[in-house]
Amino acid sequence: MQRVCFLLKVRQDKLAEYRERHAAVWPEMLEALSATGWHNYSLFLRADGLLVGYLETEDFEAAKAGMEATEVNARWQAEMGEFFESLDGARPDEAMKPLTEVFHLA
């Protein structure tokens, strides 16, 4: 199982709404994530907007490609793009660049 961690930055003026959106993620989005191999997926948000994402998957590239092929992901990404800083024209899911794991205690 591959462990993946990534960072994004939520705009300061969108923090409350970002939290609200994730308190009520669309059921079809949750189903698509599970079906495409996203497991133990968590998002952690710091007060300054730093977002830390963590998930486990068999193959991150395949899991991303699976989500990219879904209609619900296209809708979700279109709505969520306005919440982030420094995407440089990319969708939020395209901006998720995995960090290099340097230590793990099992």
C-alpha positions in Angstrom: 0.0 0.0 0.0 1.3 3.4 -1.0 1.0 6.3 1.5 0.6 9.7 -0.1 0.9 13.1 1.5 0.4 16.4 -0.3 0.1 20.1 0.5 -2.2 22.8 -0.8 -3.0 26.3 0.4 -6.6 27.3 1.0 -7.4 31.0 0.6 -7.8 32.8 3.9 -11.1 34.3 3.0 -12.5 30.8 2.0 -11.5 28.8 5.1 -14.9 28.6 6.7 -16.7 27.7 3.5 -14.0 25.1 2.7 -14.7 23.4 6.1 -18.4 23.5 5.4 -18.0 21.9 2.0 -16.0 19.1 3.5 -18.5 18.5 6.3 -21.0 17.5 3.6 -19.0 16.0 0.7 -21.4 14.7 -2.0 -22.2 11.0 -1.5 -21.4 10.3 -5.2 -17.9 11.9 -4.7 -17.3 9.7 -1.7 -18.4 6.6 -3.7 -16.1 7.6 -6.6 -13.1 8.0 -4.3 -13.6 4.6 -2.7 -14.2 2.9 -6.1 -11.0 4.3 -7.6 -8.8 3.2 -4.8 -8.6 6.2 -2.3 -8.4 4.8 1.2 -7.8 6.3 4.6 -8.1 9.7 2.9 -7.8 12.6 5.3 -7.5 16.4 5.0 -6.0 18.5 7.8 -6.4 22.3 7.7 -4.3 24.8 9.6 -5.6 28.2 10.6 -3.4 29.9 8.1 -4.8 27.8 5.2 -2.2 25.2 4.9 -3.9 22.0 3.8 -2.3 18.6 4.4 -3.8 15.7 2.5 -3.1 12.0 3.3 -4.3 8.9 1.6 -3.4 5.3 1.1 -3.7 3.5 -2.3 -2.3 0.7 -4.3 -1.3 3.0 -7.1 -1.6 6.8 -6.8 -1.3 7.5 -10.5 -4.0 4.9 -11.2 -6.2 6.3 -8.4 -5.9 9.9 -9.8 -6.6 8.7 -13.3 -9.7 6.8 -12.1 -11.0 9.9 -10.5 -10.2 12.1 -13.5 -12.4 9.8 -15.6 -15.5 10.5 -13.4 -18.1 13.1 -14.1 -18.5 13.9 -10.4 -14.8 14.7 -10.0 -15.0 17.2 -12.9 -17.9 19.0 -11.1 -16.1 18.9 -7.7 -12.9 20.2 -9.1 -14.7 23.0 -10.9 -16.3 24.1 -7.7 -13.3 23.7 -5.4 -10.7 25.5 -7.6 -11.7 28.9 -6.2 -10.7 27.9 -2.7 -7.0 27.5 -3.4 -4.0 29.8 -3.8 -1.3 29.3 -6.4 -2.8 26.7 -8.6 -1.4 28.4 -11.7 -4.3 27.3 -13.8 -4.3 23.7 -12.6 -7.3 22.0 -11.0 -6.8 21.2 -7.3 -6.4 17.5 -8.1 -3.7 18.3 -10.6 -1.8 20.4 -8.0 -1.5 17.5 -5.5 2.2 16.7 -5.7 3.2 13.9 -3.3 5.8 14.7 -0.7 8.7 12.3 -0.3 8.4 10.1 2.7 11.6 10.1 4.7 10.4 8.1 7.8 7.6 5.7 8.7 7.1 3.8 11.9 4.8 0.8 11.4 
